[in-house]
């Protein structure tokens, strides 16, 4: 059994992008001993679980999500003894460890794929291999089997002469998808999860797990890039139940990353009676600034749409008995503080940076679900704003920069888009101090340090009244202490026509009622009657009390009655 077993409804998870958290040996890359050395910081914040991104051996073509060995530690991150020590020290502080399981695909360097390339029929059956369309016979690739695109641009199929087939890669070309119709693949994946559970791991996050079941028939997507055909596939629930049962993780803390998913499927993924997962990540709310639904086309965030998405998922998951993971940031997202207007006065009290950072935290933390803090959220870390494409390391960002140039965008415009959208925005090193390299490393960091580290860092915020860190800490305490937040009902409220950029909702349990109002507007607004006239103000992101019936720019207020 897991050493740390906490009620996920009352828990707060902290995500660590291992490569960028803390470097203990000066090689410029974060590592496991670096995390162990910061456990007291995390315990002070009050979090319950640490989700660690992949630290397994990897050629690092996709930031470690291209795994070449599921049962080892990449030497750049430390040793298995270092991992065991991290688990032991975390458990001493009542903090659980969650690991990332990337079971939709492997690296092309993985032994399984290498044996397939060598002609081993057993391992050829581990992957999704198809003949090309229009092929004249062996040796002639023809055309890709379908018109599907991979997540990073270009075809989702790669011709491999050594296989004599096209292989499917829904992500980078170096990440061939596993064929979950093969029972041996499913058992091998369950065995990987069991391996880490037996080392004392307390929970798991499953990467793009709703893509493991492909359609029965492989055909062109006539209205898109294939997502509608291979997301939430025909056997995905069956495969998940089997994985959970075989790995012995039913009841543990688990979360699935769901790409292009639906509310109905996420209810099924997370209902306790279905014995699949504790909760799910969905991403619809982080596409409200995609012009025409396209990630690499910019527009201002549509707050009305954001509110509608939150209402649909919060009230819909509640009605179906499912459970949401709550988050703004992760290793694949730009920083929400920058994204939603917090560009002024970075690192200073009273500007939009502080207001937006704290408002977003309130909006997220008090909904129904389990909040996830991504490393640096609690400090107010922002996008770095790099000067050239050479400063980016992310394969997706570099690919799309070239695609935008080929589409006719100029270099400056393409760079601007990448600066707004790149996954590297969330992957810059953790800002521990204003020292060189932000206290992250004594060497040369693997990716550039944002200039904001001079003011936005742990040394400047921990223990400082009114800081972003201490505000997050108070939210974690509130989350732990409040029954109405942990288990109460949620219902969204109409803030009125004069508050089009306000998201308001209530949490209720018995006679207790908590009302939350968060303004995403850069100007004051008037609120409709929320029924809080005689309520006490529990929390706000301004130092003084709110005005009756109004919100100031980017103001967040929590009332209790």
C-alpha positions, 0 to 999 in steps of 0.5 A: 500500500502507498505510504501516504494516503490522503483524501484527494478532495482535501489535497493540494498537488505541487507539480515539479518539472524535474529538469528545472526545479533545483540543480544540486551538482552544477551541471545546469539541469535539475535533479532528484537530490535538488528536490530533496533539498527543497522539501522543507520549502514545499512542506512550508507551502503545505502541499500534500503530493509532489507530481514529478515529471519524467526523470527516466532515461530519455534522449530528451527530444520531447523534454523527457516524455520520450522514455527509453527505459521505464524502470531506471533513473536517467544519470543526469537526474541522479540514481535510484538511491537518490529516488528512494531517499527523496521518497523517504524524506518526503514521507517524513514530511507527510508528502506523497510522491506521484510519478508521470506514466507515459504509456501512450508511446515510447521513445524510438530508442526504447529497447522495444522499438529497437527490437522491432527495428531488428525484425523481432516479430514480438516487438513489431506487434508492440507498435502501430504499423501500417502499409502506405496508401497506393504502395506497389508492394514491399519497399514502396512507402506510398502515402501515409495511411491517413491524413492525421497530424501529430501534435507537433506539426506534420504527419502523424505517420513516419515511413521506416524502411527497416520495418517496411511499414509506416509507424504512428506517432501522435506526438514527436516523430521520435515517439512511436505509439504503443498498440494497446490492442496487444494484451502483452503491451497492456501487461507490460505497462501495468508491470511498469506501474507496479514496479514504481508502486513497490518502490513506495510511490503514492500516486500516478499521473498518466500522460495523454492516457485517453489516446491509448485506444485507437479507432477500429478502422483507420481512416481520414479525418474529413473535418480536422487533424484526426483528434476526433477519431483517436481521442477517447477511443472505443476501448479506453475505459476498458483498458484503464480499468484493466490497468488500474486493477492489474497494477493494484492502484485502485484507490490511490491518487491518480490523474489522467491527462485527457487530450481533446476529451469530452465531459461525458468521458471524463465523468466515466474516467473519474466516477469512483464506481468505475474504478478508473482514475481519481480525477482528470485534466481537461484543457478546454479552459486554456484555449480561450485565447486561441484565435479560431481554435488554433494554438498558434494564432493569438487573440485576447482571452474570451472571459465569457467563454472561460466562464461558460467552460468552467460552469459546464465542467464544474456543474457537469462533473458534479452532476455525474459524480466525476472529479476535476483537477484544477490548474492554470499552469503546467510544463506544457502551458505559458504562464497564466499570470502573463496570459491573463493580463499580469504584465505590469509591475512584475515583482512589485506590490499593487500592480496587475502582476500581483492582482492577476496572480492572486486572483487566478489562485483564488478562482482556481483553488476554491472550485470543486476539484483538486488544485494543482500548483505548478512550480513557480505559480506560488511565486508569480513566475511569468513568461521569459520573453526571449529575444531569439528562437535560438533561446528556445529548447522545445521541439514543438516551438521550434517546429511551429516557428518554421511552419509560421515562416513557411506560411508567410509570417515574418521572423518578428511576428513568428517569434512573438507568437512563440513567446506567447505560446511556447511550452518553454514558458513553463519550463524556465528554471525555478527562481530561488533567489536573485543570485546568478542563475536565480539560485537554480544552479551553480553552473550554466542553466540548460535554458535561459533565466527570465529577467524577472528572477531579480524580483520574483523569487523565493528568497524575496517572498517566503515569510514576507507578509502580503507576498504571492508565496504567503497568499498561496500558503493561506489558500492551501490552509483554507483548502485543508480546513474548509469542509465546504471547499473540499466537499460542498456543492458548486453553482455558478452565479450571474454577476450581471451585465455590468460585469462581463469579465467576472467569474462568480460561483458559490460553494454550499454545504448544509447551512454554510455558503461561500461566494467567490467573485473574480474579475478578469477586467482591467477596469472597475465593474459593478456586480449584480446582487450576489446575496453577500451584503451581510457576509464576512470577507474571508479573503481578497487580493487587495489590502483593504475591504472591497466596495459593496457591489463592485470589484476593482481591476483584477479583484478577487473576493471570497465571502462567507455566510 
